[in-house]
Amino acid sequence: MQIVKQELIFSTVVSESTDVNDFIVEFMRPEETTGLSPIKVTRNFDELLQFLDDLEDA
């Protein structure tokens, strides 16, 4: 297991979509969970994997 330099909270949103591969994951800092914009939003599996890969490289 690798240590990430910052803690992130994520939330998911489920909505109707014609593409079963579409989804939204919003990443937020723990202290910013109420009413503020996320630091990153991924909308599909490829974006999510790229973001997680970028975290490992940081």
N, C-alpha and C positions, 0 to 999 in steps of 0.2 A: 504494500500500500504506500502511495506517495503522499507527502504532506503538501497541501495547497496553501499558498501564501496568504490567502484571504478567505474568510468564511462567506458562503453564499447561501441564500435561501431561495428555493425555487417554488413556483406555483404552476399548475397546469390549467389550461382552459379547454373545455370540451365543447365543440359546437358542430353543427351539421356541416358536412363537407362532401363533395363528390369524389374527392381523392382520399382513400383510406390512409395514405402516407403523410397527410398534412396534420400537424398538431402545433400547439404553441407552448413553449416553456419560457417563463420569464425568470431571470436571475436578478436578485436584489441583495443588497447588503443587509445584514440582520437588523441594523438600527434604522433602516429605511423601509420598513414593511407597510407603512400606512400612507397611502395617497401620493407617493412619489413614483417617478418613472423608474423602470428597471434599468440596470446597467447593460443588460443584454437580453435580446429576445431571439429565440430560435423558432423557426416555423416548420422545420422538417428534420428528418433523421440525419441527413448529411450536414446541415448547419449545426445541429447538436454535437455530432461527432467532431466537427472541425473546432468548435468552441472548446470542447473538453481537451482536445489535442493541444490547442493553443495554451490552455491552462498548464498542462504538463510541461510545455516548453518554456514557460515564463520563469 
